[in-house]
Amino acid sequence: MQPQPSEPELAAALARVLGHSVLYPTESIRPSAYWLAAADGTVTRARLLDSDDEKPVYTDDAGWWWSRRPEPLPW
């Protein structure tokens, strides 16, 4: 039996196969804090933010907040 992959390894593999970024939790006490594994193999810290709208819109600020505005996620 092979050992199970770690959560970061699994997230990176899933992102690569899907061709989309995958969020997975950090050990942070902040509920909005995540790691983001991108399809190209990049891993960065990310925050998942929700709006105060009646139907929330979720955005992320995955480590590139210094150069681009948060974009709505596709779901």
C-alpha positions in Angstrom: 0.0 0.0 0.0 1.4 3.4 -1.0 1.3 6.2 1.6 -1.3 8.9 1.1 -0.1 12.2 -0.4 0.0 15.2 1.9 -2.7 17.9 1.5 -0.4 20.2 -0.4 0.7 17.4 -2.8 -2.9 16.4 -3.4 -4.0 20.0 -4.0 -1.1 20.6 -6.5 -1.9 17.4 -8.4 -5.6 18.2 -8.5 -4.9 21.7 -9.7 -2.6 20.4 -12.5 -5.2 17.8 -13.6 -8.1 20.2 -13.5 -6.2 23.1 -15.0 -7.6 25.4 -12.3 -6.4 26.7 -8.9 -7.2 24.8 -5.8 -7.5 26.3 -2.3 -6.6 24.2 0.8 -6.5 25.4 4.4 -3.6 26.7 6.4 -3.0 26.1 10.1 -3.9 29.8 10.6 -6.5 30.8 13.1 -8.0 33.1 10.4 -10.9 31.4 8.7 -10.3 33.2 5.5 -6.6 32.1 5.2 -5.8 29.4 2.7 -3.0 28.2 0.4 -3.6 28.3 -3.3 -2.1 25.7 -5.6 -2.2 26.9 -9.2 -2.3 24.7 -12.3 1.2 25.8 -13.3 2.7 24.5 -10.0 2.8 27.9 -8.2 1.8 27.8 -4.5 1.0 31.0 -2.6 -1.0 32.2 0.3 -4.5 33.3 -0.4 -7.5 34.8 1.4 -11.0 33.9 0.4 -13.2 37.0 1.0 -17.0 37.3 0.8 -19.1 40.3 0.0 -21.8 41.7 2.2 -24.3 41.2 -0.6 -27.5 39.2 -0.2 -26.0 36.6 -2.5 -22.3 36.7 -1.5 -19.6 37.1 -4.2 -16.3 35.4 -3.3 -13.0 36.8 -4.3 -9.4 35.8 -3.5 -6.3 37.9 -3.1 -3.8 35.1 -3.7 -0.5 36.7 -3.1 -0.6 39.1 -6.1 -2.6 41.8 -4.4 0.2 44.2 -4.8 -0.2 44.1 -8.6 -3.8 43.3 -9.4 -7.2 43.7 -7.9 -9.1 40.7 -6.4 -11.2 39.0 -9.1 -14.5 37.2 -8.5 -14.2 33.5 -8.4 -16.2 31.6 -11.1 -18.7 30.1 -8.6 
